[in-house]
Amino acid sequence: MSAEKYQSIIAQQKADLKRISLRIYGLGLTKLVVFVLTPLAVYQLWGGNSILIFAVACVGIAVFLLLSKWQDRFLYKEDICKALIKINNDEIASLGGDFSAFADGKQYTDSSHPFTFDIDVFGAGSLFQMLNRTATQLGSNTLAEWLKNPLTDKGEIEARQKAVDELSKKVEWRQSFAAAATVGNKNNIEDLEMLGQWAKSGDVFNKPILRLLPKIVIGLNIVMAILFVTGLIKADFYISLFFVIAVAATMMSGKIRKIQIGYNKSLSTLSTYSKLLSLIESQEWESTLLRDIQASVCSNGGKASESIRALDKVLHKLDSNSNIMVLLVLNGLSLSDLRCAVSMERWKHEYAESIPTWLKAIGAVEALASLANFRFNNPDYVFANIAEDDSLIKAESLVHPLMPNAVPNSIDISKKPYFLVVTGANMAGKSTYLRTVATNYVLGCIGAPMCTTDGNNRLHPATLFTSLRTNDSLRSGESYFFAELKRLKMIIDRLNNGERMFVMLDEILRGTNSHDKQQGSYSFVKQLIQMQANGIIATHDLALARLKSVFPESISNLCFEADICNDELTFSYKIREGVAQNMNACFLMKKMGINIVNDLEN
């Protein structure tokens, strides 16, 4: 269904692109004709009626500018069509497991984070890359923040679920938003920081005398034009006066240009967002969260997009003035640069405080659209049913979103304290199981669908903390064992602070000898249970399974078995009740030609 929808959009956009390209070609030819004929007409009429010459020149320039504006609109539509074609081709590739077209968020990688490093939330082939459909730094940062800090409030999760579900049904709107964000978007975090600096900067040109000067020059030009047309003054006098004003004004423009160079890129970045804000403003939303976002960009009786477009017009004028000849003419007519500088500072006074709210809205919608896209591409997956009791997580047929043809498994932690002790052979699926549960737990808590078809699932949001992939550090002089101890202490500290914790541990204390490891692991898990924690522990150490006899109501033993049949090792990757009976390390070593000593004492 998803692939068919994407193919249909591609076909439509290709047809539109062909039609738009013909329009652009036609407008280009028409502009060329006007560009050639206007000066020829003025040349033929030169020496005749001054009013007629002036009128022909004005009409020619007006028609050329109108055609240019028209052509710019079609060029933008052409870019949108191309962006939409790429968006849908990328989506078709993603359905086959190829997410290479999307940013992987490696800049957000943090090995000290409670869980993102352990379960591959960021980086190549990560959860972020699979979900990410953002085109702006705002959206990327927002999605990363949601993944790093999942929600823990039932109401907030359910509100986000409804927004994601609503957006998942608006494929064309989502893609129009993504295309508008993609086209011409070259922003980065430095641009946003510069924008903040400009919003906080003081006024230089928004002063009474400077606001009055352009009006005086415009009035003077009107009077001089009337006197010239009626023949009361000669052209030489008018041109000389005009030239003096233009040169003087242009010499004063140095300071304005300096400010423009400093902030123009960041202000242009804001201008690109006006189209995104317009799309948010114009849509009718049903979910509370999306209506709240819309309200935040439509405050005080005005729309953010219209306010930014007003600024965009000023920036466009400044850009048009970059040509020295154009600058001389426009400054001579109206002190154009000074008028633009005053307009920018007046705009800043009125709207600067609203800019962070507008940017936050764009980031939130992009992040929501990313989750909605995941929902649309996986229609069989269901949202988490947020529990108010102690049911931390319960689901059947849970799979990892990044593993094609994954074997589904169940999870049931419906009370506290409660731990699953998962034993099993190497490569049997223990670590994958932990990452599958953790990844789906994160998806559920950020308001995205979990990778299960179980509509009766249960999830209680808590603080997820994992210790699956601890690293040593040569730079800080930390051993692997000490680094792991620090993470385990962080868990205890958080539990002491009253946090509801979902703890996942894989082969804890592997950096010490067998006796220490066994005693330390046993003691740590016992402490976690006494502190009312929940979690899963994967281990090769079968001694940990004995904890069930000590805490029969708080421990469940599960396992992944490795089966040896006809001298071949096979895995079902299906979780079972009980303690693992088969281990495969010696078997695999023998297969690789390594001799195994059966009697260690000899």
TIGUSE-420723 format. One record per residue (C-alpha): residue in three letters; x, y, z. Coordinates in steps of 0.25 Angstrom, whole numbers, plus 2048, in hexadecimal, padded with zeros to 3 digits. Example, Ala and Ser with C-alpha at 12.3 -4.5 7.8 and 13.67 -1.06 7.14 Angstrom:
// residues 2
ala8317EE81F
ser8377FC81D
This chain:
// residues 602
met800800800
ser80B80A804
ala8138077F8
glu8078087EE
lys8048167F4
tyr81381A7F2
gln8138167E4
ser80681D7E1
ile80C82A7E7
ile8188287DE
ala8108277D2
gln8088337D5
gln81483C7D8
lys81B8387CB
ala80F83C7C3
asp80E8497CB
leu81D84B7C9
lys81C84A7BA
arg8118547B9
ile81885E7C3
ser82585D7BA
leu81E8617AE
arg81886D7B5
ile8268717BA
tyr82B8707AC
gly8208797A6
leu8218847B1
gly8308847AE
leu82E88779F
thr8248917A2
lys82D8987AC
leu8388987A1
val82E89F797
val82A8AA7A1
phe8398AC7A5
val83C8AE796
leu8308B6792
thr82F8C079D
pro83D8C779B
leu83A8C778C
ala82D8CE78E
val8338D8796
tyr83E8DB78C
gln8348DC781
leu82C8E6789
trp8388EE78E
gly8378FD78C
gly8288FC78B
asn81D8FD796
ser8248FC7A3
ile8178F77AA
leu8168EC7A0
ile8248E87A1
phe8238E77B0
ala8168DF7AF
val81C8D57A5
ala8298D37AE
cys8208D17BB
val8178C77B4
gly8228BF7AE
ile8298BE7BC
ala81C8BB7C3
val8198B07B9
phe8278AA7BA
leu8278AA7CA
leu8198A47C9
leu81E8997C0
ser82A8967C9
lys8218957D5
trp81888B7CE
gln8248837C9
asp82A8837D8
arg81D87D7DC
phe81E8727D2
leu82C86F7D5
tyr82886D7E4
lys81D8647DF
glu82885C7D7
asp83185B7E3
ile8258567EB
cys82184B7E1
lys8308467E0
ala8308467EF
leu82383E7F0
ile8288347E6
lys8358327EE
ile82D8317FB
asn8248257F5
asn83081E7EF
asp83781E7FC
glu82B819803
ile82A80D7F9
ala83880A7FC
ser83680B80B
leu82B80180A
gly8367F7805
gly83E7FB811
asp84780580B
phe847811814
ser85481780E
ala84D823808
phe84A828816
ala85382F820
asp85882582B
gly85982F836
lys86882B83A
gln86A839840
tyr86183584B
thr86882984F
asp86C82985E
ser87281C864
ser86E821872
his86082286F
pro857819878
phe85381186B
thr85481785D
phe86381285B
asp85F804860
ile853802857
asp85980984A
val84F81584B
phe85981E843
gly86381B838
ala86381382B
gly85880982A
ser85280F837
leu84481183C
phe845820839
gln84981D82B
met83D814829
leu83381E82F
asn83A82B82A
arg83283381F
thr836841824
ala83C84B81A
thr840856824
gln849857830
leu83D85A838
gly83684D835
ser843845836
asn84684A844
thr837848849
leu83783A844
ala84483784B
glu83F83E858
trp833835858
leu83B828856
lys84582C861
asn83A83086B
pro82D828869
leu82182D86F
thr81D82787D
asp80F82E87E
lys803826879
gly7FB832874
glu80783786C
ile80982A865
glu7FB828861
ala7FA83685C
arg806833853
gln80182684F
lys7F482D84A
ala7FC838842
val80582D83C
asp7F9825838
glu7F2831832
leu7FE83582A
ser801827825
lys7F482881D
lys7F8835816
val80383080D
glu80283B803
trp80284680E
arg80E83F814
gln81683E807
ser81284D804
phe818851811
ala82484980F
ala82684E801
ala82585C805
ala82F85A810
thr839854807
val83885E7FB
gly8428697FE
asn84586580C
lys85486680F
asn85286A81D
asn85B865829
ile85C867837
glu865873836
asp85A87A82D
leu850878839
glu85A87E843
met85C88A83A
leu84D88C839
gly84D88C848
gln858897849
trp85189F83F
ala84389E847
lys84B8A3853
ser8538AE84D
gly8508BD84F
asp84B8C7845
val8548CF83B
phe84A8D5831
asn83D8D5837
lys83D8E383C
pro8348EF839
ile83D8F7830
leu8418EB828
arg8338E7826
leu8308F4820
leu83B8F6816
pro8368EC80C
lys8288F380C
ile82F900809
val8378FA7FD
ile82A8F37F7
gly8239007F8
leu82E9087F2
asn82F8FE7E6
ile8208FF7E4
val82190E7E3
met82D90E7DA
ala8269047D1
ile81A90D7D0
leu8229197CD
phe82A9117C2
val81E90C7BB
thr8179197BB
gly82491F7B5
leu8279297C1
ile8359237C3
lys83F91C7B9
ala84390E7BA
asp8519127BD
phe84D9187CA
tyr84490D7CE
ile84F9027CB
ser85A90A7D2
leu85190B7DF
phe84D8FD7DE
phe85C8F87DC
val8609007E8
ile8558FA7F1
ala8588EC7EC
val8678ED7EE
ala8668F37FC
ala85C8E8800
thr8648DD7FB
met8708E2802
met8688E180F
ser8648D380C
gly8718CD810
lys86C8CB81F
ile85F8C581A
arg8678BB810
lys8708B781C
ile8648B3824
gln85D8AC818
ile86A8A4816
gly86A8A0825
tyr85C89C826
asn85689A818
lys85888B817
ser852888825
leu846891821
ser84588A814
thr84487D81C
leu838883823
ser832887816
thr832878811
tyr82A87481D
ser81E87D819
lys81987380F
leu81A86881A
leu812871824
ser808874819
leu806865818
ile804863827
glu7FA86F827
ser7F186B81C
gln7EF85D81F
glu7E2859828
trp7E7850833
glu7DF84683C
ser7EA842846
thr7EC84B852
leu7FB84C851
leu7FB850842
arg7F085A845
asp7F9860851
ile805861847
gln7FC86883D
ala7F7872848
ser80687584B
val80887A83D
cys7FB88283C
ser7FC88A848
asn7F789984A
gly7EE89883F
gly7F9896834
lys80088B82D
ala80F88982F
ser810886820
glu80B89381C
ser81489A826
ile820893820
arg81C896812
ala81C8A5816
leu82A8A481A
asp82D89B80E
lys8298A7805
val8338B080C
leu83E8A680A
his83A8A47FC
lys83C8B37F9
leu8498B3800
asp84E8A87F7
ser8488AF7EB
asn8518BB7EF
ser85E8B37EE
asn8608B87E0
ile8678C57E1
met85F8CB7D5
val8528C77DB
leu8568CC7E9
leu8598DA7E3
val84C8DB7DD
leu8448D67E9
asn84B8DE7F3
gly84A8EA7EA
leu83B8E87E9
ser8388E47F8
leu8448E1800
ser8408D37FF
asp84B8CD807
leu8488D6813
arg8398D2812
cys83C8C3812
ala8458C581E
val83A8CC826
ser8308C2821
met8388B7826
glu83A8BD834
arg82B8C0835
trp8288B2832
lys8328AD83C
his82B8B5847
glu81E8AF844
tyr8218A0842
ala82F89D847
glu829897854
ser82088E84C
ile82B888843
pro82F87C84D
thr82187884E
trp82087783F
leu82C86F83D
lys828866848
ala81B863841
ile822860834
gly82B85683B
ala82084F842
val81884E835
glu82484882E
ala82783E839
leu81883A83A
ala81883882B
ser82482F82C
leu81C826836
ala81082782D
asn818822821
phe81C816829
arg80E81482D
phe80981481E
asn81480B819
asn811801824
pro802801825
asp8017F382D
tyr8097F9838
val8017FF844
phe80280A84E
ala80580685D
asn7FA806866
ile7FF80E872
ala7FD80887F
glu7FB80F88C
asp7FD802895
asp80B7FB896
ser80A7F4888
leu8187F9884
ile8177F2876
lys80F7E7870
ala80E7E3862
glu80D7D7859
ser8157D684B
leu81F7E184E
val8297E3843
his8357EC841
pro8327F7836
leu8407F6830
met8407E782E
pro8397E1822
asn8327D4824
ala8357D5833
val82F7CA83C
pro8247D0844
asn8257CE854
ser81C7D285F
ile81F7DA86C
asp8177DB879
ile81B7E3885
ser80E7E688B
lys8127E989A
lys81D7EF8A2
pro8277EB8A6
tyr8297E189B
phe8357DC893
leu8377D3887
val8447CB888
val8477C787A
thr8517BC878
gly8567B686B
ala8627B2862
asn86A7BB85A
met8637C184E
ala8567BB852
gly84F7C9853
lys8507CE861
ser8567DB85E
thr84D7DD852
tyr8417DA85B
leu8457E5865
arg8477EF859
thr83A7EC853
val8337EE860
ala83A7FB863
thr838801855
asn8297FE855
tyr828804863
val82F81185E
leu825811852
gly81980F85B
cys81E81A865
ile82082485A
gly812822854
ala816819848
pro81080C845
met81780084B
cys81B7F5842
thr8117EB846
thr8037E7841
asp7FE7E584F
gly7F37EF851
asn7F27EA860
asn8007EF863
arg8037F6870
leu80E801873
his81080987F
pro81A81487C
ala827814885
thr835818884
leu83D80E87B
phe84B80B87F
thr854801878
ser8627FB87A
leu8647F386E
arg8707F9867
thr879800871
asn88780586C
asp894807873
ser89B814871
leu8AA81586F
arg8A982486F
ser8A382587D
gly8AA819882
glu89D811885
ser89D802884
tyr8917FB87E
phe88E7F688C
phe88E804892
ala88680A887
glu87B7FF889
leu87B801898
lys879810896
arg86C80D88D
leu867803898
lys86980E8A2
met86181789A
ile85580D89A
ile85680C8A9
asp85781B8AB
arg84A81D8A2
leu8428138A9
asn84681A8B6
asn8418278B1
gly8338208AF
glu83381E8A0
arg82B81289A
met83680A892
phe836800887
val8447FA888
met84B7F287D
leu8587EB880
asp8607E2876
glu86B7DA87D
ile86E7E3888
leu87B7E388F
arg8827DC884
gly88F7E3887
thr8927DB893
asn8957CC897
ser8897C2897
his8887C28A6
asp8877D18A8
lys87E7D289C
gln8747C88A1
gln8747CD8AF
gly8737DC8AA
ser8687D98A0
tyr8607D18AA
ser8617DD8B4
phe85E7E88AB
val8527E18A5
lys84D7DE8B3
gln84F7ED8B7
leu8477F18AA
ile83B7E88AE
gln83B7EE8BD
met83B7FC8B7
gln82E7F98AF
ala8357F98A1
asn8317F2894
gly8397ED889
ile8407E2881
ile84D7DB883
ala8547D3878
thr85F7CA87D
his8677BD87A
asp8697BC88A
leu85E7B188D
ala8607B489C
leu8587C189A
ala84C7B8897
arg84C7B38A6
leu8477C18AA
lys8397BC8A6
ser83A7B38B3
val83D7BF8BB
phe8327C88B4
pro8287BF8AE
glu81E7CA8AC
ser8287D48A6
ile8317CB89D
ser82D7C4890
asn8387BB889
leu8377BB87A
cys8417B6870
phe8467B5861
glu84B7A785E
ala8557A3854
asp85279584E
ile85C78C848
cys85778283E
asn86077A835
asp86C781839
glu86678E835
leu86279A83E
thr8547A083C
phe84D7AB843
ser83E7AD844
tyr8407BC849
lys8337B9851
ile8327BC860
arg82E7B0869
glu82B7AF878
gly8367A9881
val8457A9881
ala84E7A6875
gln853798874
asn85C799868
met8697A1867
asn8707A285A
ala87E7A885C
cys88679B85D
phe87E796851
leu8817A2848
met8907A284D
lys891793848
lys88B79683B
met8967A1839
gly8A179783C
ile8A479B84A
asn8A678F853
ile89E78F860
val8A478986D
asn899781874
asp8A177F881
leu8A578D886
glu8AE787891
asn8B677F887
